[in-house]
Amino acid sequence: MAISTGLGISRLPSLSLRYPLRHCALQVRLGYAASVEAFDDTDNEKGTENAAFDNLSGGDARRKDWKKLKSEDLGVSTSKISRPTRVVLNGLRKRGFEVYLVGGCVRDLILRRVPKDFDVITSAQLKDVMRTFSRCEMIGRWFPICHVHIDDTIVEVSSFSTRATRFGRFLSLEPEKPVGCDEKDYIRWRNCLQRDFTINGLMFDPYAKLIYDYTGGVNDIRKAKIRTIKPANLSLTEDCARILRGVRIAARLDFRFSRETALAVRKLSATVLRLDRGRLLMEVNYMLAYGSAEASLRSLWKLGLLEILLPIQAAYFVRTGFRRRDKRCNMLLSLFSNLDKLLAPDRPCHSSLWFAILAFHEALSAQPRDPLVVAAFSLAVHNGGDLSEALSISRRISKQHEISFDELLEPKYMKSRELLDEVKDLAASVRSALHHMTDDYFVSQAMAKYPKAPYSDVVFFPVALYLKVCKMFECVEGGTEKGFVPKNGSKIDYELLAMGSLKEVRHTFARVVFDTIYPIDKYIDD
């Protein structure tokens, strides 16, 4: 078994590459300096896509689109700013520095959402930030920022003076100052040009109560649109992580990509393989653990990213005839839809939960089972392997199961011994699925039947995560865990769930399975 060990992504050098990464890199080099041709659109997207980038040549024709908006006109209240963030803002301002909120937190405030975190940008040098706060550390090699610790919260602070570097060289060109632009506007605008999407390129001065919009971000928020600040082909080539970040944001906010951005994402999808294993796991976890997993899986499939990141799940979509723009549902999407109902950006789950759901579904997809077997299995997972209790409760189910899933067989009567053996066999199948998902050879073969699919043998699940999920299911085969006390009641302890508590993850897993197999009122007669 070959599991990602933290030293990099597992690979099989002996296999031939149908769509190798070097081919993608060649495409990127050839098209690096040119924007992707946009489709015709009624709102003239091609013009707006390139508006901010036009300023890099020093033109000022687009400056009329720069906006300074009153925060109250957008419904933004400073009362939603967290206390730790206020401490940082006030501490820097008292020392005479300019301070702004920037990025996704400004977007979320405009959308009347509670931001997951707040990012601060300041005119102070990072060394001044270090002097201002006693519990402060500088992190980052290419783009250093400060982590300021206030109570149990970390507030990220960046400086206008910091510019991204790689191997000691500046990454970005200095844009020419537009005619008639004052120094403060120029500094803010220059910083916004280095960001990913227009909806993340907003700055909020909470003291003047002004929101600075140099790239059309507010208009794109109103249109529910994800659009890169620079031409999409160039922006996503500069930082391929923006591809996954864009998918995550679109799924969480129910936004859509602009035409040019979507086209560039499809074209450059394979470049995400440049990211290291840890970054890939982090990005996929952001998609699946925060309440927008179903939408994320649909977007990954639609944009040609699922077959690169999760080829086994992509093969399932192909096998079942699930099209890129399909509005229908299937069992995999239903499992994650029910998981989404229990989670939120401020109530995430541990990565072991969604990894367990992927493995569980793959086991059922490979070998469909009787609904009674699935019910008894999930109950055994929940109660720490007490199979006699699990079988007893499952036999009392009288409601109709979900009949649309191919992964579920028509129910039949089974004697206790047969049912017990089937439950243990399902546990063994889940363990086998975990092995397949963490073995580069099995991953590489998932899409081998489909010659047009991009080649991928990427494995980004670390050993510790694999072992943690194995621990979830081993009680079904090994018998009741000694001293295990099952969770009572249906309430989820989200702090424990985020930490990966075995009992809490098992409880939530069983709940998701039951919500999927016996939806709404199709529950146990107790």
C-alpha positions in Angstrom: 0.0 0.0 0.0 1.4 3.4 -0.9 0.0 6.2 1.2 1.1 9.8 1.1 3.7 10.3 3.8 4.1 14.0 3.9 7.2 14.0 1.7 5.2 14.7 -1.4 2.6 13.2 -3.7 2.8 9.5 -4.4 3.5 8.8 -8.1 4.2 5.8 -10.4 6.9 6.8 -12.8 6.6 3.7 -14.9 3.1 4.5 -16.1 2.7 6.5 -19.3 1.1 9.9 -19.1 -1.9 10.6 -21.3 -2.0 14.3 -20.4 1.3 14.9 -18.6 1.8 18.0 -16.5 4.7 19.1 -18.8 2.2 19.4 -21.7 0.0 21.7 -19.5 3.1 23.7 -18.6 3.8 24.2 -22.3 0.3 25.4 -22.9 0.7 27.8 -20.0 3.9 29.3 -21.3 2.5 29.8 -24.8 -0.6 31.5 -23.4 0.9 33.3 -20.4 0.8 36.8 -21.6 -2.6 36.7 -23.4 -6.0 36.6 -21.8 -8.4 33.8 -22.8 -10.9 34.7 -25.5 -14.3 35.3 -23.8 -17.7 34.2 -25.1 -20.1 36.9 -26.2 -22.2 38.0 -23.3 -24.8 40.6 -22.8 -23.0 42.3 -19.9 -19.8 42.7 -22.0 -17.7 40.4 -19.8 -14.6 40.6 -21.9 -14.3 44.3 -21.3 -14.9 44.1 -17.6 -12.6 41.1 -17.2 -9.6 43.2 -18.5 -10.6 46.5 -16.9 -8.3 46.3 -13.9 -5.4 44.8 -15.8 -5.5 47.6 -18.4 -4.3 49.9 -15.6 -1.0 48.0 -15.5 0.0 49.8 -18.6 -0.5 53.1 -16.9 -3.8 54.1 -18.5 -6.3 56.0 -16.5 -9.4 55.5 -18.7 -10.9 53.0 -16.2 -10.4 55.2 -13.1 -14.0 56.4 -13.4 -14.9 52.9 -12.3 -13.0 53.2 -9.0 -15.5 53.6 -6.2 -15.5 54.7 -2.6 -18.7 53.5 -1.1 -20.2 54.2 2.3 -20.4 51.0 4.3 -23.9 51.8 5.6 -25.2 52.0 2.1 -24.1 48.4 1.6 -25.5 47.3 4.9 -22.1 46.8 6.5 -21.9 47.3 10.3 -18.7 47.5 12.3 -20.6 45.7 15.1 -19.9 42.4 13.2 -16.1 42.9 13.5 -14.8 40.4 16.1 -13.3 41.6 19.4 -9.8 40.2 18.6 -9.8 42.0 15.3 -10.9 45.3 17.0 -7.9 44.9 19.4 -5.5 44.7 16.4 -7.1 47.5 14.4 -7.2 49.8 17.4 -3.6 48.9 18.5 -2.1 49.8 15.1 -4.3 52.9 14.6 -3.2 54.3 18.0 0.4 54.2 16.8 -0.6 56.3 13.7 -0.8 53.6 11.1 -3.6 53.2 8.5 -5.6 50.0 8.9 -8.1 48.3 6.7 -10.0 45.0 6.6 -9.4 43.3 3.3 -10.4 40.3 1.3 -13.1 37.7 2.0 -14.2 39.2 5.3 -15.3 42.4 3.5 -17.2 40.4 0.9 -19.0 38.4 3.7 -19.9 41.6 5.5 -21.6 42.9 2.4 -23.4 39.6 2.0 -24.6 39.8 5.6 -22.6 36.7 6.5 -20.5 36.3 9.6 -16.9 36.1 8.3 -14.9 33.0 9.2 -12.0 35.2 10.0 -10.8 38.8 9.5 -7.7 39.9 7.6 -6.0 43.2 8.3 -3.7 45.2 6.1 -1.8 48.2 7.3 0.7 50.9 6.3 2.9 49.7 9.2 6.0 47.6 8.4 5.7 44.0 9.8 8.5 44.8 12.2 6.2 47.6 13.6 3.4 45.1 14.0 5.8 42.8 15.9 6.6 45.7 18.3 3.0 46.6 18.8 1.8 43.2 20.0 3.5 41.0 22.5 2.1 37.7 21.1 3.0 38.1 17.5 4.9 35.9 15.0 6.0 36.4 11.4 5.3 33.6 9.0 5.6 32.9 5.3 8.7 32.8 3.1 7.4 34.2 -0.2 4.8 36.6 1.2 5.5 37.2 4.9 2.6 38.2 7.2 2.1 38.5 11.0 0.0 36.2 13.1 -1.2 38.3 16.1 -2.5 36.1 18.9 -5.4 37.7 20.8 -6.9 35.3 23.4 -7.4 32.1 21.5 -7.8 33.8 18.1 -5.2 34.5 15.4 -5.6 37.7 13.4 -3.6 37.8 10.1 -1.9 41.2 9.4 -0.2 42.0 6.2 1.6 45.2 5.2 1.3 47.3 2.1 5.1 47.4 1.9 5.3 43.6 1.5 5.6 42.1 -2.0 5.6 38.4 -2.9 9.0 37.0 -3.7 10.3 33.7 -4.9 14.0 32.9 -4.6 14.8 36.5 -3.7 13.1 38.1 -6.7 9.9 40.1 -6.8 7.1 38.2 -8.5 5.0 41.1 -9.8 5.7 44.2 -11.9 5.2 47.6 -10.4 2.1 49.1 -12.1 2.5 52.6 -13.4 0.6 55.2 -11.4 -2.5 56.4 -13.3 -2.6 60.2 -14.1 -4.2 62.2 -11.3 -4.2 59.3 -8.8 -3.2 60.3 -5.2 -0.6 58.3 -3.3 -3.1 56.5 -0.9 -5.4 55.4 -3.7 -2.4 54.2 -5.7 -1.1 52.1 -2.8 -4.5 50.5 -2.2 -5.2 49.9 -5.9 -1.7 48.4 -6.4 -2.4 45.9 -3.5 -5.8 45.0 -4.9 -4.3 44.1 -8.3 -2.2 41.4 -6.6 -5.3 39.6 -5.3 -7.2 36.8 -6.8 -10.9 37.7 -7.5 -12.7 41.0 -7.7 -15.0 40.0 -4.8 -11.9 39.6 -2.6 -10.3 42.8 -3.8 -12.3 45.1 -1.5 -10.9 47.2 1.4 -12.9 48.5 4.3 -11.8 51.4 6.5 -14.0 50.8 9.6 -13.1 54.2 11.0 -14.0 56.3 7.9 -16.7 53.7 7.2 -15.7 53.5 3.6 -15.3 50.5 1.3 -12.8 51.0 -1.5 -13.6 49.1 -4.7 -11.0 49.4 -7.5 -11.9 46.2 -9.5 -15.7 46.1 -9.7 -16.0 43.7 -6.8 -19.2 45.1 -5.4 -20.9 44.8 -8.8 -19.7 41.2 -9.1 -21.1 40.4 -5.6 -24.5 41.8 -6.8 -24.2 39.5 -9.9 -23.1 36.5 -7.8 -20.0 36.2 -10.1 -16.5 34.9 -9.5 -14.1 36.9 -11.8 -10.4 37.2 -11.6 -8.8 40.6 -11.3 -6.2 40.1 -13.9 -7.1 38.2 -17.1 -8.0 34.7 -16.0 -5.4 32.8 -18.0 -2.6 35.0 -16.5 -4.1 35.1 -12.9 -4.5 31.3 -12.6 -1.1 30.7 -14.1 0.5 33.0 -11.6 -1.1 31.0 -8.7 -2.8 27.7 -9.6 -4.2 27.5 -6.0 -6.6 30.2 -7.1 -8.4 27.5 -9.2 -9.4 25.5 -6.0 -10.0 28.7 -4.0 -12.4 29.9 -6.7 -14.3 26.6 -6.6 -14.6 26.7 -2.9 -15.9 30.3 -2.8 -18.4 29.6 -5.6 -19.7 26.6 -3.9 -20.0 28.2 -0.5 -21.7 31.4 -1.7 -23.7 29.8 -4.6 -21.8 32.1 -7.1 -21.0 31.3 -10.7 -17.7 31.8 -12.6 -17.5 34.4 -15.3 -17.2 32.9 -18.7 -13.5 33.7 -19.1 -12.6 32.5 -15.7 -14.5 29.2 -16.1 -12.8 28.6 -19.5 -9.4 29.3 -17.9 -10.1 26.9 -15.0 -10.9 24.1 -17.4 -7.9 24.8 -19.5 -5.5 24.9 -16.6 -7.1 22.4 -14.3 -4.1 20.0 -14.4 -1.8 22.7 -13.0 -3.2 22.1 -9.5 -0.9 19.1 -9.4 1.9 21.6 -8.8 0.6 22.1 -5.3 2.0 20.0 -2.5 0.1 17.2 -0.8 -0.7 19.3 2.3 -2.1 22.2 0.3 -4.3 19.9 -1.7 -5.7 18.3 1.4 -6.3 21.7 2.9 -8.2 23.0 -0.1 -10.3 19.8 -0.5 -11.1 19.9 3.2 -12.3 23.6 2.9 -14.7 22.3 0.2 -16.1 19.3 1.9 -16.0 20.1 5.7 -17.7 23.5 5.9 -21.3 22.9 4.6 -20.9 23.2 0.9 -19.6 19.7 -0.1 -22.3 18.8 -2.6 -21.9 22.0 -4.5 -18.2 21.6 -4.4 -18.3 18.1 -5.8 -20.6 19.3 -8.6 -18.3 22.2 -9.5 -15.2 20.0 -9.4 -16.9 17.6 -11.8 -18.3 20.3 -14.1 -14.9 22.0 -14.4 -12.8 18.9 -15.0 -11.1 18.9 -11.6 -12.7 15.9 -9.9 -10.9 13.4 -12.1 -7.6 15.0 -11.1 -8.2 15.3 -7.3 -10.6 12.3 -6.7 -10.4 10.0 -9.7 -12.2 7.2 -8.0 -15.3 9.4 -7.4 -15.0 10.8 -10.9 -15.1 7.2 -12.3 -18.3 6.6 -10.3 -19.9 9.7 -12.1 -18.8 8.4 -15.5 -20.1 4.9 -14.7 -23.5 6.1 -13.7 -23.8 8.4 -16.7 -23.7 11.6 -14.6 -23.1 14.5 -17.0 -21.1 17.7 -16.2 -24.1 19.9 -15.9 -26.5 17.3 -14.5 -29.0 18.6 -12.0 -30.0 15.1 -10.9 -28.7 13.6 -7.6 -27.0 10.3 -6.9 -26.1 8.5 -3.6 -22.7 10.2 -3.4 -24.1 13.6 -3.7 -27.0 12.8 -1.4 -24.6 11.7 1.3 -22.8 15.0 1.1 -26.0 17.0 0.8 -27.1 15.5 4.2 -23.7 16.2 5.7 -24.0 19.8 4.5 -27.3 20.2 6.5 -25.3 19.5 9.7 -22.4 21.8 9.0 -21.6 25.5 8.4 -18.5 27.7 7.9 -18.4 28.2 11.7 -19.3 24.6 12.4 -17.0 22.4 10.3 -16.2 18.7 10.7 -12.9 16.9 10.9 -11.5 15.7 7.6 -11.9 12.1 8.8 -15.7 12.3 8.5 -15.8 13.2 4.8 -13.0 10.8 4.0 -15.0 8.0 5.7 -18.1 8.9 3.7 -16.1 8.7 0.4 -14.7 5.3 1.4 -18.1 4.0 2.6 -19.8 5.1 -0.7 -17.0 3.6 -2.8 -17.6 0.3 -1.0 -21.3 0.4 -1.8 -20.7 1.5 -5.4 -18.4 -1.5 -5.9 -20.8 -4.0 -4.3 -24.4 -2.9 -3.7 -26.0 -4.0 -0.4 -29.3 -4.7 1.2 -30.6 -1.5 3.1 -30.8 -3.6 6.3 -27.1 -4.4 6.0 -26.2 -0.7 5.6 -28.5 0.3 8.5 -26.9 -2.4 10.8 -23.4 -1.4 9.7 -23.9 2.3 10.5 -25.5 1.5 13.9 -22.6 -0.7 14.7 -20.2 2.1 13.8 -22.2 4.4 16.1 -22.3 2.1 19.1 -18.7 1.0 19.0 -19.2 -2.4 17.4 -22.1 -3.8 19.5 -23.4 -5.9 16.6 -26.2 -7.6 18.6 -27.7 -4.3 19.4 -27.2 -3.0 15.9 -28.9 -6.0 14.3 -31.8 -5.8 16.8 -32.5 -2.2 16.1 -32.1 -2.5 12.3 -34.7 -5.3 12.2 -37.3 -2.9 13.6 -37.0 -0.5 10.7 -40.3 -0.7 8.8 -40.1 2.4 6.6 -39.3 2.4 2.9 -35.7 3.0 2.0 -34.6 5.4 -0.8 -35.3 3.3 -3.9 -33.5 5.5 -6.5 -30.0 4.5 -5.5 -28.3 1.7 -7.5 -26.1 1.0 -4.5 -29.0 -0.4 -2.5 -30.5 -3.9 -3.4 -34.1 -4.9 -3.0 -34.6 -6.0 0.7 -34.8 -9.7 1.4 -35.2 -11.6 4.6 -31.9 -12.7 6.2 -31.2 -14.9 9.2 -29.2 -13.3 12.0 -26.0 -15.1 11.1 -26.3 -14.1 7.4 -27.0 -10.5 8.3 -24.0 -10.5 10.7 -21.7 -11.8 8.0 -23.0 -9.3 5.5 -22.3 -6.4 8.0 -18.8 -7.6 8.6 -18.2 -8.0 4.9 -19.3 -4.4 4.3 -16.8 -3.3 7.0 -14.1 -5.2 5.1 -15.2 -3.6 1.8 -14.9 -0.1 3.4 -11.4 -1.0 4.6 -10.5 -2.1 1.1 -11.9 1.1 -0.3 -9.7 3.1 2.1 -6.8 1.1 0.8 -7.7 1.8 -2.8 -8.1 5.6 -2.2 -4.7 5.8 -0.6 -2.8 3.6 -3.1 -1.3 5.5 -6.1 -1.7 2.5 -8.4 -5.4 2.0 -7.7 -6.0 5.8 -8.0 -4.2 5.9 -11.3 -6.3 3.1 -12.7 -9.6 4.6 -11.7 -10.0 6.5 -14.9 -7.9 4.3 -17.2 -11.0 3.0 -19.0 -11.7 6.5 -20.2 -8.9 7.6 -22.7 -10.0 11.2 -22.8 -9.6 11.6 -19.0 -6.5 13.4 -17.7 -4.0 11.1 -16.0 -3.8 11.4 -12.2 -2.3 9.2 -9.5 -2.4 12.0 -6.9 -2.7 10.8 -3.3 -3.0 13.5 -0.7 -4.4 11.7 2.3 -1.7 11.4 5.0 -1.1 8.2 6.9 -2.5 9.7 10.1 -5.8 10.4 8.4 -6.0 7.0 6.9 -5.4 5.3 10.3 -7.9 7.5 12.0 -10.7 6.5 9.5 -9.6 2.8 9.8 -10.1 3.2 13.5 -13.7 4.3 12.9 -14.7 1.1 11.2 -12.5 -1.6 12.8 -14.9 -2.1 15.7 -17.5 -3.6 13.3 -15.1 -6.5 12.4 -13.2 -6.7 15.7 -16.2 -6.6 18.1 -17.3 -4.2 20.8 -14.7 -1.8 21.9 -13.8 -2.3 25.6 -15.2 0.6 27.7 -16.9 2.3 24.8 -19.9 4.4 25.8 -22.1 5.4 22.8 -23.3 8.9 22.4 -26.8 9.6 23.6 -29.2 12.0 21.9 -28.9 13.6 18.5 -27.2 16.9 19.4 -23.7 17.3 17.8 -20.8 18.7 19.8 -19.2 20.8 17.0 -16.1 21.5 19.0 -15.4 17.8 19.4 -16.5 17.1 15.8 -13.9 19.7 14.4 -11.2 18.1 16.6 -12.0 14.6 15.3 -13.4 13.0 18.4 -13.9 9.4 17.5 -17.3 9.2 19.2 -18.6 12.4 17.6 -17.4 11.5 14.1 -19.0 8.1 14.4 -22.2 9.6 15.6 -22.4 12.1 12.7 -21.4 9.5 10.2 -24.2 7.2 11.2 -26.7 10.1 11.2 -25.7 11.1 7.6 -26.0 7.5 6.4 -29.5 7.2 8.0 -30.6 10.5 6.6 -29.6 9.3 3.1 -30.9 5.7 3.3 -34.1 6.6 5.1 -34.8 10.3 4.2 -37.0 12.6 6.2 -39.7 10.5 7.9 -38.3 7.1 6.9 -36.7 6.4 10.2 -36.6 3.7 12.9 -39.9 2.8 14.6 -38.8 2.9 18.2 
